[in-house]
Every structure is written in structure tokens, then in C-alpha cells.
Amino acid sequence: MSDAKAALLERLLLPLREDLVRVEAEITRMTTSESEPLQYLFRHLARFSGKRLRPAMTVLAGRMFNNVHSEHHSVGAILELIHTATLVHDDILDESALRRRVETINHRVGNETAVLLGDYLFATCFKEAAALDDRFASRYLSEIVAIVCRGEIMQVHHRQDFEMGEDTYFRIIEDKTAALYAAALRSGAFLAGADEPTCDKLALFGMRVGSAFQIADDVLDLTGTEEAVGKQLGTDLEKAKMTLPLLRLRDAASPEDRRRFEEAILAEDFEARDEVTALLEKYGAVESAQRTGQELLKAAMADLKSLPAVPEREMLRAMADFMLKRDR
């Protein structure tokens, strides 16, 4: 992330500083163990901690209704650990060596330990969710773990599926990415006492923003540079994941170019990346995917108009805009 973007994010989250400090304390509590091997892994995980956007959304949703309490901080921490567990498993599946300019867990200690660490984090999330006073929140967060894992399984299942439809792509990204943003907002609003229609509206906003965010990430995997992004790129092509830009290329290409593209993306050793990049540019597939992301963001912004006109609503709008203007 550029210095300017980091400064912008810091300004956006400044009103939430005290609540996010409490979320961080909860994350530390949940990842403290008497086991030295586990503590070593947790210390390393902390080196590539993210922007805490999901906990921030949980707190913001609660603040919209003037009722943030300790369970918001616990839920924010649980959601962040669910996300962290998926990253640990993603890096194994993608054979990644770098994330946020830091060595991945699997590259440092091997796949076996990394798998077990991801499992341990999921188990911790189940345990912490079960300890929540609110029964709905505990059940809902447990369901979210299953939904995220379902999305990951669907994605692996559809590798090298050149005929995969866009509807399947959107189901995958809604499960594996957007569901966590929807859960952050629904949980935050519910714990603050918001009614069900309001919780539904906030969850829909989160689902749309999260989907747009994943589309931007898929574009970045094809067009970004590892130096700027700070993680290994090109894994979607290498693993033959049919992301939205690639689906748009497939559907727009001439029969001859479609054949060339299919041969390239299904190749065992991916030496034809330059050819695919040229085809993406020829057919404007990246721009087409980006337009869809912008349409989702526009629809998400429209969702906010029916919510209370409070400062937190505008903070959500600014946060969504920040998420889509990304360089990593």
C-alpha cells in the first residue's frame, strides 16, 4: 500500500481507534497459547496482519445505532481470524511464498504445519463464537465459517473448468470473500439492536462491496506487479482459475483466439502468460470486469441511501470507495 493510501486509511479509521484497539486486544487474547510452536506461528502471522476492514465494519454498523459493546469487539476479532485462516489455506493451495511482503506460513514451516494452523484458527473461531452471549451471533458466525469453506471448495473444484459460467464465479466470490463483509455488517447492526430489514440492507451492501473487492483483486492478479502488490501474482493463471477477466475474454474472443486461450490456460506449465495478457488487452476483458466491479459499487452506494443519515453511513461509503481504489 502506498504511503498516501495508508495515510488515507488511517484518517478513515481514526474515529474507530478505541474500538479497534479493543478488537486487537481480543485478537491477541484469542491467539495466545502456552504452546511455544503455536506462539511462534502467531507471531509470524502478526507480521502480515491486514487493514482490519471487517472489524471496522462491525464497529461502524454498531455505531450507526449508538450501541457498541464488548461483543462487537469479539465478533470483529472472530471475523478477522476467519479471514486469516482462509489466507493461510489459500497460500498453501496457491503455493505462494509471499504475502504483504512477508514470507507465507507454508513457505516458512511447510504445508503440514500451515494446514494445521489454519484448522486451529477455524477451531478457535468456533470456540469463541460459542462463547458469545447472543445465540444468534454465535450460530451465524459458525455458518459463515462453513460458507467461506464452501466457496474455497467450489473454487478448487472449478479449476481448469473452461466452460464455467459467470453465475458460478459470483457464487464463489460471494462465499469466499463477500460473505465476511456481509457478516461484519449484519452482526454489528444486529448486536446494536437494529431491526431485521436494516440488517438485511447492511448485509447486502457488504455483499456487493465484497464482491467488487474480489473482482479488483482478480484484476490485480493479472495486471499488477509483485513489487507494488507485495505478494505472488499470476496464481490464477497458473492454477487455471477462471476469474471474471478471463471469463470475459473467453466469451468475447474469436473462435481462433478462444482456442489459443484455452490451450494456454489449460497448459501444465504456464509459459503462455504473455499471450493471454495480449488477448486480455485485445478484447478489453480487464476493463469489462472493472466496469462490473464499479456497477456493484454503485449499487452498494445506492443501498446506503435508505439507511439512517448518520456520520457512520458516510464512513461506510468512504471505506467502500477506498477498498476499490487498490494497488495491493
N, C-alpha and C positions, 0 to 999 in steps of 0.2 A: 504494500500500500504506500502511495506517495506521502510525503510529509504533509502536503496540503490536504489530502483526503483524511489522513489520521487526525489532523487538527480539526477538520470539519466534524468528524465523528465525535471527537472529544467534546466539541461545543454542543452537538445534538444531545449527547447523553449527560451533560453536566447537571441538568435538573434532577437526574435519577441517581446521582453519585452515591448518596447514602444508602439507597435501596440496593444498588449493585454491589456495594461493599458488603452488605449483608448476604447477598446471593453468593459472593465469592467466599465468604466465611462458611456458608453451607456446603459449597463445593469442596472446600478444604476438609471440612468435617467428614463428608461422605467418602473422601479419598484418603483418609488417614488410616494406616494399618500398622499393627505391631510387626508385620512381616517385612523384613528388610528388602527382599526381592520386589515385593509389591510397591514399597515406598520408592525404590529406585525407578520403577516404571512410571509411577505417578509424578515424580519429579521431572522425568523426561517429558511426559505428556504436557506438563505445565508450560514447557518451553514453546509449544505451538498452540497455546490457547487462542481461541478466536475472539471475535469482536463482541461477543455476548449479546447479539441482537435478539435472540429468542427470549432470554430472561428480561431484557429491556422491554420487549413487547408485553410480557406477562405483567410487569410492573405498570406499564403505561395503561393497559386495559383496566387494571385495578384503580389507578389514579383517575381515570375518566369518571369513576363513580365514588371518588373520595373515600375509598375504603381499602387501603393496602395494609396487609398484616403479615405475620410471620409465614403463613402458608404460601403466600406469593413468593417469598424468597426460597422456600423449599421447592416449590414447583419449578421455579426458574432454574434452580440448580439441577433438578432431575432432568429437565428437558435438555440442558446443556450436556449432561453426561450421556443421555441417549444419543445425542448428536456426536459426541466424542467417540462413543463405541462404534457408531457406523463408520466414522473416519478410519478408525483402527482396522476394521474389517475391509473397508474399501481399499486401503493401501495394500493389504495382502492380496486381494483379488486382482488389483492392477499391477502388482509387483513394483510398487512405487518406492523410490529411495529417498524422496524429499517431499516435505510438506511445510509450507510457510518458512522456507529456507532452513529447516531443521530436519535432521535425519529421522526417517519414519521408525516406528517401533519395530516393524517387521525387518527392516534393514539392519537395525542395531542388534536385536536379540533373536531374530529368526521367526519364522511363521508360527511355530507351535506355541511359543510364549505369547505372541501377538494375538492369536486366536483366543487363547485362554484369558488374556487381559480384556479383550472385547466382551467375552462372555461374563467375566467378573463385573464389568461395568453395567451390563444389562441386568445382572442379578442384583446389583446394588440399587439400581433404579426401581426394580420390582419391590425390594425390601423397603425403600424409602417411601414409595408410593403407598404401600400397605400401611405405613405408619401415620399417614395423614389423617387428621380428624374427619375431614369431609370424605364420605364414602364415594360420592360421585367422582370427585377428583382422582381418588386412588384407582377406581375402576377404569376411568377414562385414560389415565396415563399408561396403565397396563395395556390397554387396547392399542395405544399409539405405538408402543414397542412392537407389537405384532404387525401393525400396519407398515411400519418402516421396514421391518424384516421382509415382509411380503413384497414390497417394492424392490428390494435388493434381489430377491429370488427371481422375480419376474424379469429383471434386467439381465441377470446371468442366463436365464432360460432363453431369452430372445437374442443373445449374441449370435452373430452371423445369420440372423433372420432377415434376409434382404427384402422380404415381402411384408415385413411388419407394418401395420397401419399406424397412422398418427394417433388414433384413439388409444392404442396400446402404449405408445410413447407417453401420452399425457397421463394415463393411469399410473405408469411407473414413476414419473416425476412428482405426481401428486402424493403418492405413497412415500417415496424415499426422501423427499425434500420438503414439499409444501405442507405436508401433514403436521410437521413440527411447528411451523409458523402459525397454522390454524389452531393447533393445540395451545400454543402460548397465549394467544388472544382469547380463545374461548375460556380457558382455565382462569386467566386473570380477571375476566369480566364476571364469570360465574362466582368465583370466590369473593368478589366485591358486592355480590347481590344483584347483578343485572338480570333482567328477565330473559327468557329463552330466545325470543326473536332478536334481541340485541346481541346475545351471544352468537347466534347464527350469523348475523351480519358481520361481526368482527371475524369470525372463523372464515367466512367466505373471502373477506379482504385478505386474510393471511394466506389462504389457499392460492389466490390469484397472484399475490406478490411473490410467494414462494416458488410458484411455477415459473414466473417471469425471471426470477433469480436463477433458477436452474437452467433455463434457456440461455441466459447470459453466460453461465458457467460452461455450457456445452459449446457455445461460440468461442469462448476464450481458449478452450482446449484445442481448437483448430487454428485460431488466429493469433494467440498470444505468444509471448516469448518467456522462456523459463526464467530468464534473468529478472524480468519485471514481475512475473507472477509468483515466483518463489516455490514452485512445485513442478513435478514432472508433467509434461504435456504430451499430447499425442496418444494418450492411452485409449481414447475412444476409437480411434482408427486402428490402433494396434490390436485391440480386443474385439474389433468389429462390432462396436455398439452403434446402433442406428439412431443417432440423435437427430434433433429436428433439422439442423442444416443439411445433414446427409439425406434425410428423407425428402427434403425439398429438392435437393439435387437429383435424386433418383427419379422423382416424379416429373421434373422439368426436362430432363436430358433426352436427346435424340436416341433412337434405338442403338446406334453405334456407340455413343458416349455412355449410355446406360450399361452396355455390355462391358466396356472398358472399366467403368466404375465398379461394377460388381466383381470383376476379376481382381481388381486392385484391393478392394476392401475385404475380400474373402481369402486373400493370399496369406499363407502361413507367416512368411517373413515380409513385413510391410516395407518394401522398397519403392512403392509407387506413390508415396505420400505427396510428392511434388505434382504428380499428375492429378491426383484428387483435388489438391489445392487449386490447380489451374481450372479444373472443372467447376469447383465451387464459385470461383470468380466469374467464369464464363456465363453461368446460369443465374448469378445473383442469389445463390442459395443462402448465404450468410445474411445478406440484407433482408431476405424474406423471413428468416427465422427471427431476426431482430425486430422486424415490424410486428410479428406476432407477440413478442415479449412486450413491446410498447402498448399494443392493444390490451393485453392483460393488465398492464399497469394502469392504463386509462380507465378500464372497467373497475379496478380496485379503488381508484380515487373517487369514482362515482359512488361506490358503496359507502364511502365515508360521509357523504352529504346528508344521509338520513340519521346519522349518529349525533349525539349532543355536541353543540358548538363550543367545545372547551379547548384550552391550550393543548391538551394531550392529543386531541384529534389532529391538530396541525403538526404535532411532533411525529405522529404516525405517518402522516403524509410526507414529511421531510425524510424520515427514515427509509420509507419505501423508495423514494427518489434516489437517495444515497446508495441503496443496495443495487440499483440497476445501473448506476454510473460507476462501474467497477473496472479495476485493472488487475485484480487478483482474486 
